[in-house]
Amino acid sequence: MSKLLGRENISNTNEKYRHIYVIIEHFEGQVVPVSLEMLGEARRLMDDFNQKYNSSEKVVAVLLGSKVRKLCDELVTYGADSVIYANHEELRYPRNDIDTRVIVQIAKDVEILKEISPEYESTFVKPRYMFFAADNIGRHLSSTVLAELESGLASDINKLVISDLDIRHEHKTKGQSVKYEKTLEMYRPDFSGFLWTTILCLDNKNPENLREYHPQGCSIIPGAFKPIESDNLRKGTIVEYYPKIDQDLKIKILSRRVIEKKIDYETCKIVVSFGRGIKDNPEQNIKLVEEFAELLDAEIGITLPLSKKPYQLSQNLDSKYMIPDRVIGTSGSKVTPTLYVAVGLSGAIQHVAGMKDSEMVLSINTDENSPIVDESDIFIKGRMEQVIPILIDQIKKQMPSISIRGQ
Amino acid sequence: MLNVGVIIKLEPDFSEGNVSYNSDGTLNRAETKNILGPHSAIACNAAFYCKVKYGAHISIGTMGPPIAESALKQAQVLTDAEELNLYSDRLFAGADTLATAEVLKNGVKNMFGGNKIDIVFSGHRASDGETGQTGPQTAWKLGYTFLGNVIDFDIDLGRKVVIAKRLISLQGMDTIIEEIESPLPVFITIDPSYRSIFNTVSQRLTANKFSKEGREHSEEYTHILRIFDSKKLNLDPKLVGLPGSPTIVYRVEKIPRAKTNRKTEFIDAANPDNLTPITTKIIQILRGK
């Protein structure tokens, strides 16, 4: 065993790429939950990695902002070995251009690496892996950072595995079988919600076009991973980075205002969601769902395919319901109501992931073989056009006082 | 004169009646038609707004096989563009977002004979690929300031700046609208909620005129179509297609279903009376029991 470890150590020493860098997001003084989720997953991956490869690579949180030192300790309690933070008034709010430059500076900075892992300083070039949030900020930031670092990334990931793979690829390996160590398998659910595509970011080992692609980057779906339990006794290195910021900043922020969060799935007891089962008469059927939801004081959700606007609808219904903000699932909201009513939806895995923790699930569907059946406490076999009016009618009769919402 | 570029994509048509799914729920690509993607169409609307309001010239580009011409034609209907560009080469096949951005960068640089483009619009994300990475990566390679999630914008031609509103919505946080200003050139990805609104009578008349012309001109779209291969775009073959792609698709599999603990009760709605116990349960929940 010791011999094996010794060999591993030698092969380890001259690697140019080290650590997982996790790009942290915060808002009004709070760390956005997905950042803690990413730290949790990075922690789990790195613990296994270090054991398997007998190394001491780190989970490095990268934090940009103004007056952000106070957030650093929290990142350590949630799994970061090191926090590199840049504190500057110009970094107060996210701006793609300046944030990209500062993150790239940090990623390539050997001086700062010396402070977090001196043992790797002599050969370090860039991070091994980089995680970003798949949201309004991180999605674009991951794209521009990896473009500047000239490497690859996968978006909207909900599963990660690090492994050694034998790859045979027309270009990457010129058709030969080549071993790739420490490869990040990045799983992303596709638009249908039924398929998982695994993306790899691989160096070109084709003798005609040798090229190294690191870091291996990805953006991670909020809610996909669990944070680790916060531990106040965890120790970490916190290092300040002094960014070089150009005088000529392109984007000026003129104002920021909070708009009322339109859809609140957190406080409502009932969520009614619909899928492609509305297709026989989309306009009428959405109105029917609307009437039902109003009676139940429920919020309305949709499946991912509907956010692609497959139906001709009146502008009012279209802009109110067929929008990404309403999507329940891995690429939308995760809900846990007392009652979840699934109307005319088949139960793609990506949708189920967003509703499976509901207390009770009632589904209405014509197809008793659809996957939603297994996720339901009650499955009503029937057409929504037939079932919902009966339910509305019966509820109104049994409970006349709730027929007018809010009274 | 304002020069506007638009990057578009031919995508599967997800609209009902046109989209076809396999029995396992996956997209049947062979049976599904391709159209100008809905997010690309919104980017076209933003460019058209610039034409009506500021008299902009519009150049549209897409990377794809020869069939992608049809997306350019549809885009011309929406924009009455002056120029359509197809970036097409076997060498581009298998490109990931970085290798695609490399092609689009040189594409934008070649719009209007190499005259500087002031604003490039692209969609929020494609309906099929859904990465949302190509826009920002193209912007970065061009050295243009990138503005994402833009829901509204205006251009100050005198000062050569764009003033834009963008939506920021982070997990568990309040949604905010941020108003920003940036000097031209910029690269904007348009949020799906963007609607171009023409406020004045003269704008509406101009919009109608250009719309009519766009429809007419699209019938003869080949007159303004230019086709570029990698040589004409002066691209390094090692930076495009498979050779220029850091990432590969390693495997595609069905997502396994997690075990469920629910014991399903089946109700047949053929007999409405069967629904009565369900109603009772719903009412219990409503009453907070």
Interface residues (C-beta under 8 A of the other chain):
Chain A: E25 F27 E28 Q30 V32 P33 V34 Y93 P94 N96 D97 T100 A133 D135 N136 I137 R139 H140 S142 S143 T144 L146 A147 E148 E150 S151 G152 L153 A154 S155 D156 L165 I167 H169 E170 H171 K172 E185 P189 D190 F191 S192 G193 F194 L195 W196 T197 T198 I199 L200 C201 L202 N204 N206 N209 R211 Y213 P222 G223 K250 I251 K252 I253 L254 S255 R256 R257 V258 I259 K261 K262 K269 I270 R276 K279 P282 L296 D297 P305 K308 K309 P310 Y311 Q312 S319 I323 P324 D325 T338 L339 S346 A348 I349 Q350 V352 K356 M360 V361 L362 I364 E368 P371 V373 D374 E375 S376 D377 I378 F379 I380 K381 G382 R383 Q386 V387 I390 L391 Q394 I395 Q398 M399 I402
Chain B: F14 S15 E16 V19 Y21 D24 G25 T26 L27 P38 G94 D96 T97 L98 A101 S127 D128 E130 T131 G132 Q133 T134 G135 P136 Q137 A139 W140 K141 T145 F146 L147 G148 N149 I163 L167 I168 S169 L170 Q171 G172 M173 D174 T175 I176 I177 E178 E179 I180 E181 S182 P183 T189 P192 S193 K238 L242 P243 S245 P246 T247 I248 V249 Y250 R251 V252 E253 K254 I255 R257 A258 T260 R262 K263 T264 E265 F266 I267 D268 A269 A270 P272 L275 T276 I278 T279 T280 K281 I282 I283 I285 L286 R287 G288
